[in-house]
Amino acid sequence: KPWAASMDEGWTRFVLEQYGFEPKTIDNNAIRAGALGAAFDVIVLPDVAKELIGSGKPKREEGEMRYFAELPPEYAGGLDKEGAMALRQFVEAGGTLLAFAAACDYVLDEFNLPVRNALGRLKPEEFSSPGSLLRVDVDPSHPVTYGLPQNVAVFQDKAIAFETAQPGAEMERWVLATYPAVQRDILLSGWVNGVDRLEKRAAAVATSYGKGKLVLLGFRPQHRAQTPATFPFVFGALYWSTARAAPAR
């Protein structure tokens, strides 16, 4: 939970509590303090912009007002370098890091992964999804997606779609869900500008990292507790965090 209020963090806690989990909220100070593996199997980063996670300040586009109200010192800043290092150490030692939507960009910046956000540098006139339902094709053979149907609708309001590469011997990579190869099969409800840029892109990816695991969901699977069809992505990732054996690639 960043110091800046996050609605998505609240909805994440709500969904988990409704399904019998007892999540613990951790703030910037708790993460920066390290030793996370002693208390947690999995850490969830809700849909929060990478700038807010990293520095505690929102991104400002060129021409926008630069003003940002300064908070008291004890509530200022983000994870900073200490927090990023603590998260890497947590995963390397066997922990699982689960990121939703915008938080995936933070993970991609801080971890050396064969994954990039293919839409990350596009302007709104090149790609925009203000809140639409999109079809993804699911690989049900992985623990995160086990039991999901072959196709599922995901809620998307961010410019996020992954391009992946084959990793080296030190890492495994799994594409959990992919947008269809033909643009007419992608949009189910709503409006998207530049829908063709989603063709064949990954919507969800998982990797090994040291002894641990990373799960990147490029959409909000628990959006306002209104998307129960994609809740299994979350529950599957939580299960996988304590699974003893990784699936065959």
C-alpha positions as CSV (number, residue, x, y, z in Angstrom):
1,K,0.0,0.0,0.0
2,P,1.7,3.2,-1.1
3,W,1.4,6.4,0.9
4,A,-0.7,7.9,-1.9
5,A,-4.2,6.5,-1.6
6,S,-4.8,3.6,-4.0
7,M,-8.4,2.5,-4.7
8,D,-7.1,-0.6,-6.4
9,E,-5.3,-1.7,-3.3
10,G,-8.6,-1.4,-1.3
11,W,-10.5,-3.5,-3.9
12,T,-7.7,-6.1,-3.8
13,R,-8.1,-6.5,-0.1
14,F,-11.9,-6.6,-0.4
15,V,-11.8,-9.4,-2.9
16,L,-9.3,-11.4,-0.9
17,E,-11.3,-11.0,2.3
18,Q,-14.6,-12.0,0.6
19,Y,-13.0,-15.3,-0.5
20,G,-11.6,-16.2,3.0
21,F,-8.1,-14.8,2.8
22,E,-6.6,-12.7,5.5
23,P,-4.2,-10.4,3.6
24,K,-1.7,-8.2,5.5
25,T,-1.1,-4.7,4.3
26,I,2.5,-3.6,4.0
27,D,3.7,-0.1,3.4
28,N,6.8,1.5,2.0
29,N,8.7,1.3,5.2
30,A,7.9,-2.4,5.8
31,I,9.2,-3.3,2.3
32,R,12.3,-1.2,2.6
33,A,13.1,-2.9,5.9
34,G,13.6,-6.2,4.0
35,A,13.5,-9.7,5.4
36,L,10.2,-10.1,3.6
37,G,10.5,-13.8,3.1
38,A,10.2,-14.4,6.9
39,A,6.6,-13.1,6.9
40,F,5.2,-13.6,3.3
41,D,4.9,-16.2,0.6
42,V,3.5,-13.7,-2.0
43,I,3.4,-9.9,-2.3
44,V,0.8,-8.3,-4.4
45,L,1.4,-5.0,-6.2
46,P,-2.0,-3.5,-7.1
47,D,-2.7,-1.3,-10.1
48,V,-0.4,1.6,-9.1
49,A,1.7,3.6,-11.5
50,K,5.4,2.8,-11.4
51,E,6.3,6.4,-10.5
52,L,4.1,6.3,-7.4
53,I,5.5,2.9,-6.4
54,G,9.1,4.0,-6.9
55,S,9.3,7.6,-5.8
56,G,5.9,8.3,-4.3
57,K,5.2,11.1,-6.8
58,P,2.9,10.8,-9.9
59,K,4.2,11.1,-13.4
60,R,3.9,14.5,-15.0
61,E,3.6,14.8,-18.7
62,E,5.3,17.7,-20.6
63,G,3.3,20.9,-20.1
64,E,1.4,19.7,-17.0
65,M,1.6,21.5,-13.7
66,R,4.7,20.3,-11.8
67,Y,3.2,21.0,-8.4
68,F,2.9,18.1,-5.9
69,A,1.8,18.7,-2.3
70,E,4.7,17.7,-0.1
71,L,3.8,15.1,2.6
72,P,5.2,14.9,6.1
73,P,8.7,13.2,6.0
74,E,7.3,9.9,7.5
75,Y,4.8,9.6,4.6
76,A,7.0,10.8,1.8
77,G,8.7,8.9,-1.0
78,G,8.1,5.4,-2.4
79,L,10.0,2.1,-2.3
80,D,13.1,3.8,-3.6
81,K,16.3,1.8,-4.2
82,E,16.1,0.0,-0.8
83,G,12.6,-1.2,-1.5
84,A,13.3,-2.4,-5.0
85,M,16.3,-4.3,-3.7
86,A,14.2,-5.8,-0.9
87,L,11.7,-7.1,-3.5
88,R,14.4,-8.6,-5.6
89,Q,15.9,-10.4,-2.6
90,F,12.4,-11.6,-1.6
91,V,11.8,-13.2,-5.0
92,E,15.4,-14.5,-5.4
93,A,15.1,-16.3,-2.1
94,G,11.8,-18.0,-3.1
95,G,9.0,-15.5,-2.7
96,T,6.4,-14.7,-5.4
97,L,5.6,-11.2,-6.6
98,L,2.2,-10.7,-8.3
99,A,1.6,-7.4,-10.2
100,F,-1.6,-6.0,-11.6
101,A,-1.8,-3.7,-14.7
102,A,0.3,-0.5,-14.2
103,A,2.4,-2.1,-11.5
104,C,3.8,-4.5,-14.1
105,D,5.8,-1.6,-15.6
106,Y,7.5,-1.1,-12.2
107,V,8.5,-4.8,-12.1
108,L,9.8,-4.7,-15.7
109,D,12.0,-1.7,-14.7
110,E,13.4,-3.3,-11.6
111,F,13.8,-6.9,-12.7
112,N,15.9,-8.2,-15.5
113,L,13.2,-10.1,-17.5
114,P,12.8,-11.2,-21.1
115,V,9.5,-9.2,-21.2
116,R,8.6,-5.7,-22.2
117,N,5.5,-3.6,-22.4
118,A,5.1,-3.3,-26.2
119,L,2.6,-0.4,-25.7
120,G,4.6,1.5,-23.1
121,R,5.8,4.3,-25.3
122,L,2.7,4.9,-27.3
123,K,0.7,8.1,-27.1
124,P,-3.1,8.1,-26.5
125,E,-3.8,8.8,-30.1
126,E,-1.9,5.6,-31.0
127,F,-3.5,3.4,-28.4
128,S,-6.2,3.9,-25.9
129,S,-8.6,1.6,-24.0
130,P,-10.7,3.7,-21.7
131,G,-12.3,0.6,-20.0
132,S,-13.2,-2.3,-22.3
133,L,-13.7,-6.0,-22.2
134,L,-11.2,-7.8,-24.4
135,R,-10.9,-11.5,-25.3
136,V,-7.7,-13.4,-24.4
137,D,-6.7,-17.0,-25.2
138,V,-5.6,-18.8,-22.0
139,D,-3.1,-21.6,-21.5
140,P,-4.8,-23.7,-18.9
141,S,-1.8,-26.0,-18.3
142,H,-0.1,-23.6,-15.8
143,P,-1.0,-23.5,-12.1
144,V,-1.9,-19.8,-12.3
145,T,-4.5,-20.5,-15.1
146,Y,-5.5,-24.1,-14.2
147,G,-9.3,-24.5,-14.5
148,L,-9.9,-21.3,-16.6
149,P,-11.7,-21.7,-19.9
150,Q,-9.9,-21.5,-23.2
151,N,-11.1,-17.9,-23.7
152,V,-11.9,-15.3,-21.1
153,A,-12.9,-11.6,-21.1
154,V,-10.5,-9.3,-19.3
155,F,-11.1,-5.7,-18.3
156,Q,-8.5,-3.4,-19.8
157,D,-8.1,0.4,-19.2
158,K,-4.3,0.6,-19.6
159,A,-1.8,0.6,-22.5
160,I,-0.3,-2.7,-21.5
161,A,0.5,-5.7,-23.7
162,F,3.6,-7.8,-23.4
163,E,6.3,-8.9,-25.9
164,T,8.4,-11.7,-24.6
165,A,11.6,-13.5,-25.6
166,Q,13.1,-16.9,-24.9
167,P,15.1,-16.6,-21.7
168,G,18.5,-18.1,-20.9
169,A,19.0,-21.3,-19.0
170,E,18.8,-19.4,-15.7
171,M,15.1,-18.6,-16.1
172,E,11.8,-20.1,-17.2
173,R,9.0,-18.1,-18.9
174,W,5.4,-18.9,-19.4
175,V,2.8,-17.0,-21.5
176,L,-0.4,-17.4,-19.5
177,A,-2.8,-15.5,-21.8
178,T,-2.5,-14.0,-25.3
179,Y,-4.7,-11.6,-27.3
180,P,-6.1,-13.2,-30.5
181,A,-4.1,-13.0,-33.8
182,V,-6.9,-11.1,-35.6
183,Q,-8.1,-7.7,-34.3
184,R,-11.8,-8.4,-34.9
185,D,-11.6,-11.2,-32.3
186,I,-10.2,-9.0,-29.6
187,L,-12.8,-6.4,-28.6
188,L,-15.9,-7.8,-26.9
189,S,-17.4,-4.7,-25.4
190,G,-16.5,-1.1,-25.3
191,W,-14.1,0.8,-27.5
192,V,-10.4,0.6,-28.2
193,N,-8.2,2.9,-30.4
194,G,-5.4,0.9,-32.0
195,V,-6.8,-2.5,-31.2
196,D,-4.5,-4.0,-33.9
197,R,-1.5,-3.3,-31.7
198,L,-2.8,-6.0,-29.3
199,E,-2.7,-8.8,-31.9
200,K,-0.7,-11.8,-30.7
201,R,0.6,-9.9,-27.7
202,A,0.7,-11.5,-24.3
203,A,-1.8,-10.3,-21.7
204,A,-0.3,-12.3,-18.8
205,V,3.2,-13.7,-18.2
206,A,4.9,-15.6,-15.5
207,T,8.7,-16.3,-15.0
208,S,10.9,-17.9,-12.5
209,Y,13.5,-15.6,-10.9
210,G,16.2,-17.2,-8.7
211,K,14.3,-19.5,-6.4
212,G,11.1,-17.4,-6.7
213,K,8.4,-16.5,-9.2
214,L,7.0,-13.4,-10.9
215,V,3.4,-13.1,-12.2
216,L,2.6,-10.2,-14.4
217,L,-1.1,-9.6,-15.2
218,G,-1.4,-6.8,-17.7
219,F,-5.0,-6.1,-16.7
220,R,-6.9,-5.7,-13.5
221,P,-8.3,-9.2,-12.7
222,Q,-10.2,-8.0,-9.6
223,H,-11.4,-4.7,-11.0
224,R,-13.8,-3.2,-8.4
225,A,-14.8,-6.7,-7.4
226,Q,-16.8,-6.8,-10.7
227,T,-14.8,-9.3,-12.7
228,P,-15.2,-12.7,-11.1
229,A,-14.4,-14.5,-14.3
230,T,-10.8,-13.3,-13.9
231,F,-10.5,-13.8,-10.1
232,P,-8.9,-17.2,-10.8
233,F,-5.8,-15.5,-12.1
234,V,-5.3,-14.1,-8.7
235,F,-6.2,-17.2,-6.7
236,G,-4.0,-19.4,-9.0
237,A,-1.0,-17.1,-8.5
238,L,-1.5,-17.3,-4.7
239,Y,-1.6,-21.1,-4.9
240,W,1.5,-21.2,-7.1
241,S,3.4,-19.2,-4.6
242,T,3.5,-22.2,-2.3
243,A,3.4,-25.0,-4.9
244,R,6.4,-27.3,-4.5
245,A,7.0,-28.2,-8.2
246,A,7.1,-25.9,-11.2
247,P,5.2,-27.0,-14.4
248,A,7.1,-28.4,-17.4
249,R,7.7,-25.7,-19.9
